[in-house]
Amino acid sequence: MTDSSVRLALTGGPEATDRLRATRETAPDDVPVVPVGSTGVPALEPLALVTRDSRTAIHTNADAETCERLAREFHDGRPMLHAYAVVEHQPRTGQFPTPDDGPLAVGRRRVLDSCGWTRVDEFDPELRPSLPGDPEVTLDHAARVGLLGRGRGDIARDRPVAGVWETARDASGDPVVVVNANEADAAVAGDELLLTSAPAEVLAGAFAVAGVVDAEDVVVYVGENDALAADRTARAAGALAPADVTVQVASGPGTFTAGEPTMALEALEGADRIEARRRPPGPATWGLYGRPTVVHTPRTLTQFVALLREPDAFDPDAGDPGTRLVTATPRGPGGDAVGPPATVELPTDAPVGRALAALDGTREPDWAVVGGRFGGLTRDLDVPAGAPALRAADCGTAGAVEPFTDACLLAAVGRRAAFAREANCGRCVPCREGSKQLHDGLREVYDGDHDEAGLRELLRTMGETSLCAFGREAGRPTRTALDRFAGTVRAHADGDCPAGECFDDAPDEGAEGPGGVWA
């Protein structure tokens, strides 16, 4: 990257591609125009970043006409006028020049430092991320600080990654590293953001892990609709992969269940029916084609890269060292998004609610779901973003906070129970049958004769005996609603929806129950 250029932050789609093409066609020949990925704050995008030496002007919501004008002004050497922000920085920096305030200033951009800044159409092998080459050094760094896996698609989710690597390294067979980027929860955008905006960083982490476990194969799994992520990752792999590592970018079902680590392997193997696998006793028993397998999300791999670059920045005494990516999505009646999401990076000791500061103009929420599809309902957003604190607060660690306003929380719980009933893989009885009974039990609330004790026992059984995290966590929205919003549940049993969302939508006049809200 030259010291001076015009960058366009493109989030995909034909309009973004057309904008890039039009700007390049109209820009003077000596004006380099390059595409970069999203910053994580799409409300401000498309971004046009005009850099001259050590100053960058950030222009938000830049249409084609604005981009073309900026290219001409850049060529003419005119001042950086009418910008959202102008940031001073080191020449030839590899980090996004963060403004002092606004959505882009929320949190700490360590893992996200190249998102929205590094070009994503070409990858110079000379710019391959520099990391320690000794596998024992990389393993020692992760073990010393106790780095945890991130995201529900990670085989070491909220557990130390070093132990997983040692097990795979010591197992018989040819190890393989799988990058599981098939999140498929619209409320959790961290993995997609990293793979489309910083694929070189994700792959650098995968190559480092491959060195630790002595693997020669890296497989990147993306959802079948994630063409942009697949294309950019393949380009990066072609330019940056070490000579002794083969990278395959594979697409599979972009479903929520297929994002579970072992079901992702089922999808990669082309199974007709994708079901969760029993994991003990070793990675070869559940691994890809019977091989010792390590499955990590892009969030885990980029966190590992950050650790290798700045080992002293990770506190080994922290319960969850490093940072966490959190996607905030404002929601209203019916659970619909009422504004664009924002993905920010928070220190693990920072309140998870801080992510809401990146949602420009969002009202104070009535309540929130923390932790993704099967997150916990809460009014308390002062819980730290680290995994131990979130689990202690009975919230999920998937990397999402959804603030709700003017919406019925029981209807939201019902929709998530309905999803569990329809989307589970069907392999284990506690999840398959339990999700049906959970859905029916919630409908009985509207009849005024629900069995709360029986419902709680069902939730306990699902949580303790289901085969995978889908069934173990599917009851969390209901459990936290019963624990923290008992008054709202009782109101529905008495025929009243405090938010005015449920009974008005009953299918027939005078009908009881949730009707079209979540039935």
N, C-alpha and C positions, 0 to 999 in steps of 0.2 A: 504494500500500500504506500502510495506517495504521501508526502507531507500535506499536499493540497489536493482536494477532490470534492466531488459532490456525491454523497451517499443517499440512497433511497431505501428506507425501511419498508420492505414489502412483506405482507402477511399472506400472500398467495392469491390465487384466483386470476381470471383473465384481465380484470381491470388493473391489477397491480402490474401484470406483465405488459399490458398495453402502455401503461404510464412509463415504465422503464424504457420500452422501445421508442416511444415518442420523444422522451427526453434525450436519449442518445442520438436520435436522428437529427434533432434540432440544435443540439449543443455544438459549439465550436470544436474543431478537431483536437485542440489542446486542453479540453476540459474532460478529465476522467470521470465518468458516471458509473458507479458500481452499486449493485444491489446488496443489501444487508437484511438480516432477518428482523423479526419483531423484537421490540424491547420488553414485551410482556404487558404493555399498557396500550391495547388497541384503540382505546378511546381517543388517543392523541395521534393515531396513525391514519394515513401514511405520513411518516416523518421524512423530511428532507433535511439532511445535515450537511452544511457547507463548511468545509474545513480549509483554513488557510494557515499553514505553519502551525502555530500553537494556539489557535482560536477556532472554536466551532460554533456556528450559529444553528440553532435548532428551530425548525419551522414545523408546526403541527398541522395535521389535516391538510396536507399539501396536495392539491389537485394537479392535473397535467399542466395546466397553464402556469401555475405557481412554480412547478419544477423547471419548466422551460425558461421562465423569467430568471430564476436563480442561477441557472447555468450561464445565461448571457451576462448577468451581473458579475458572476465569478470571473468570466473571461475578461471583462472590462476592468476588473480590479476595484469595483465599487464597494463602498462600505457595507457591512452586514446589517441591513436595516430591517425593521418590522419583524424581528425574530421573536419566538416564544422565549428564548433564552440564548445568551452568548456565554460560553464557558471557556475559561483559560485552562490549558493543560500542557503536559510535556509533549514536545514534537514527536511524531511517529509513535504515539501511545497505542497500545493494544486494548485499552479499556474505554468503555463508553464514557464520554464527558458528562458527568451527572450534574444537573442544575442544583442550586442551593435549596430550592423548595419545589412544591408541586408533586404530582404522582410519581414522577421518575426519581424523586429524592427519598421515597419511602424505603426504609430498611437499609440493607447493606449489599451493594452489588459486588459480590466476590465470585460466586459461581456464574452470575449473570453478567459479569463485566464485559464480555465480548458480544453479548446479545444486542442487536441493533447497531453494531459497530463493525464487526468483521465481515468481509464479503463472503457470500455463500454460493457464488457461481463458479469460482475458480479457487484452487487451493495450491499454494506454492509449497513444494516439499521442503524448501529451505526454511519455511516458517513452521515446520513440524514442532509441536509443543515439546519443550525440553524438560525431561523428567529423569529421576535417578534410574540408571540402567540395571542396577543390581537387584534381582528379585528379592533377596533377603532384606535389603534396605527398605524396599517398598512394603514388604510384609511387616517388617518391624515398625514402620511408621503407623500403619493401621492398627496393629496390635497394641502399641504403646498408648495411643490415645483412646482406644476402644471405639473406633468409628462404627456407626450403626448403618444398616441398610435402610433405604428410603423408598416408600411407596408400596402399595399392596402387591405389585408385580414383582417384588424382589424376594429372592429365596431367603435372604437374611433380614427380612423386614423387622426393623426395630431391634435387631440383634447384632452383635459384633460380627463384622464381615471376615475378620482374620481367621476365626475358627472354621468358617465355611471353606475358605481357600485351602487351609491346611488339610481338611478332610478330602477335598477334591484332588489335591496334589498327591496325597498318599494312597489314593485308591488305584486299583489296577485298571489299565485301559488308557485310551487316548482322550485326554480332557478336551472340553469345548467350553467356550465362554458365550453365553447368550445375552444379548442386550434386549431386554423386554420393554419395548416402547409402546405396547398396546394397552394404554390405560383405559380408554373407552368410557370414562366417566367425564361428562362434559364439565363438571365442576372442578376437575383437577387437570390443569393445563401445563404443569411444570415439565413433564417429559416431552410432550410435543414441542413446547417452546425451545427446549435445549436441542432437540434433534433437528429442528428447522433453522435455528439461529446460531447454534454453536456445535455443529456435528463433529468438527475436528476435536473439540474438547471431550465429547462423549467417547469418540474412538480412542483418544489418547488414554483415557481411563481403562477402556476395554483391553488395549494392548498391554498396559501395565499389569492388569490382572492376569492376562494370558501368560505374561512372563513369570508371574508368581506360581501359577499352577502348571506351567510347562505345556500350555496349549498352543496348537498351531492353527486352530480354527476359531473364528469369531462369527457368530450369526446374529444379525440384527433383525428383530421381529417387529414389524409395524402393521397397523391395521390396514385392511385392503383399500380403505378410502384415503389413506395418508400418503398420497402420491408425492406431495411436496417433500415430506420427510424422507421418503425412500430415495427420491432423486438426489437430494442434497447429500444424504449420507453416502450413497454410492459414489458420487463425485469425490467426496472427501476421502473415502476408502481407496479409490483408485490412485489418488495422489500421495496419500500419507501412510498406507499400510507398510509395515516392515517387510522385508523380503521373505522372512520365514513365517509370515502369518497370512492366511487366506481369509478374506472377508466376504460373507454372503449376506445380501440384504433380501429378506424374504417377507412377503405379505401374507396375511392370513385373516381369518374372520375378525372383524373389528368389533366384537361383542364384549360386553362387560365381563362375562364369565371367562372368556378366553384370555383375559389379562392376568388371571391367577397363574403363578409361576409354572406349575405342572401342567395346567391346561394349555398354556402357551406352547409347551413342548408337544402336547397332543396335536395342536394345530399345525405346528411345524412339520410333524410327521405325517400330516394329511389324514388323521383319523376321521372316520365317518361320524362317530359320535364322540364329542369332546367331553371328557370327564376328568375330575380331579384324581391325582395319583396319591397313593400312600407313600410318604417320604422315607421313614426310617427303613433300614438302618444306615444306608449310605447313598451317596449321590449316583452311583452306577445303577441302583435298583429303580430309580425313578427318572434318571437322566435321559438326555436326547439320544435315541437309538441305543440305550443301554450304556452310554458312555458317561464317565464322571463329568458332571455339568455344574457350572456356576451360572446362576441367573441373576442379573442385576438390572436395575432401571437406569436410565440416563441420569437421574438425580443422584443416585449413589455413585456412579462413575465420575461425574464431574466434581462431586464433593471430595472424592479420593484424589483427583488431580489437584484440587485446591490445597489439600493436605500435603501432598508431595512438594508443592511449590512453597508453601508457608507452614512447615510443621510446627513452628513455635506459636502460630496463631490459633492452634487447636488446644483447648484446655483438657488435659487427660483426666482432671478431676470432675469435669462436667458429666452429668448423666447422659447427655447427648451432645458430644462435641461438634462444633461447626455451625452451620446454618441450615435452615429449612425453607424450601420454596412453598409459598402459600398462595393459592388462587382465591380471590374474593369475587363472588358473583351476587349482586343484589337481586332479590326476588320479591314478588308481590303475590296477589291472589292467584290461585291455581298453580303456584310454584313456578310461574313463568319468570324468566329473567326480565328485569325492568331497566337494565342498563348493561353496557359491556363489562366483561370481567377484567380483572387486573391480577397479574402474577408478580409477586414481590419476594424478596429474599430477606428473611428475618433471622437474627441471632436466636439460638434456641432458648435463651432466657428472656426474650422479648415477648410481650403479650401478643397472642395470636390475633387479637382484635386490631392491632396496629395496621394490618393489611387493609382495613377499611379506609384508611387515609388515602389510598390510591384510587378510591372510587369518588371521583369529583362530584360533589353536590349530593351525595347519598344521605338520606335521612337517618336519624338514629333508629336502629332496628327495634322491633318489638321483641324479637327473639332470634336465635340463629341455629343453624346446623353446622357443627364443626366436625370435619373428618370425612367428607364425601358422601357417597350414596347411602351408606349405613353409618353415618356419623351420629353424634349425640346432640340432642336438643338442649339449649342452654340460654340463659340471659347473661352469663358471666363470660366475657371475652377478655378478661385479664389473665386467663390461664396462659402460662408460657408455651411457646410453639414447639418445644422439645417433646419427644415421644414419651418419656416417663411422666411428665406433668399432664399431658393430654390423656394418657391412659388412666392416671389417678383420678382425673375429672370425668371419667367415662365418656370421653370424646374420641373420635377416630384420629388416626395419624396420617391419613391419605394425602393431606396437603391442601385442604380446602376449608373455607369459611363462607357460609351462605347466610347473609343477613336478610330476614323476612320483615316486611311491613304490610299491614292491613291484610294478613293472610291467616288462615286457620291452621293451627299447628296439628290438630288431629287429622285434618285432610292430608296434610303433608306426610304424616306418619302412615296414613292409609295408602297413599300412592307408593311409598317405599316398600310397604308390605306386599302390595299388589305386584310390584316389580320382582320382589324375591320369589313370589309364588310362580311367576311366569318365566323367570330367567335362570333359575337354578339348574345345575347340570343333571340332577335327578339320580345321582349315584347313591347317596347315603339317605337313609330313612329320616333321621332327625331334621335334615334340611328340606328334603322333598315333601314330606308330610307335615313337618312342623310349620313350614311357610304357608301351607294351605290353612292349617288350623289358626295360625296367627292372623291371617287375613279375615277368616270367618269370625274370630274373637273380637277383632276391632269393629266389624260391622255390628256385632251384638251390642256395642256401646250405645248405638243409636236407638236400639230397642229398649234401653233402660234396664236390661237384666243381664249384663255381662258378668262373667266370673273373673274378677281381678286376681284372686288367688290362683285360679287355674291358669290364667294367662301368664302370671309370673313364673309358675312352675314350668310351663312350656318354654318360656324364654330361657330359663336356667338349663333345661335339657338341651335345647338347641345350642346354647353357648358352650356347653361342656362336652358334647358328644358328636357334633358335626365334624365331618372329615376335613374340611378346609375352612378358610376364613370367611367365605361367603355365608355359610350357615351359622358359624360362630358369631358373626357380627350383624346378621340380618335383623336380629331383635333389638339392637341398641336404640334405634329411634323410638320404638314403643316403650322400652324400659325407661329411658330418660324422660319420656312424656309422662309416664305414670309417676315417676319419682319427683319431677320438678314442676309439673303442670297439672296436678291432680284436680284443681278447680275447673280447668277447662274441660277435662274428661268428664267430670260430674255434670257440668253444664250441658254437654251433649247428651248424656244419659237422661237429662231432664227435658230434652227437646229444644235446647237453645245453643246456637253457635255464636259465641261472642264476636267472631269476626264477620258474621253474616254471610259465610261462604257456602255452608253445607246444605241446609234444608231448602233453601231457595232453588237449589239445582236438582231437587228430587224429580224423577221422570214423570210422575203422575200427580195430579192435584191431590193433596192430602197424604201423599206417600211418606213413609218414614225412611230414615237411612240416608247414606251419603249420595245415593243416586249417581249422577254423572260426574261427581267430584273425583272419585277414585275407584268406583266399583269395578 
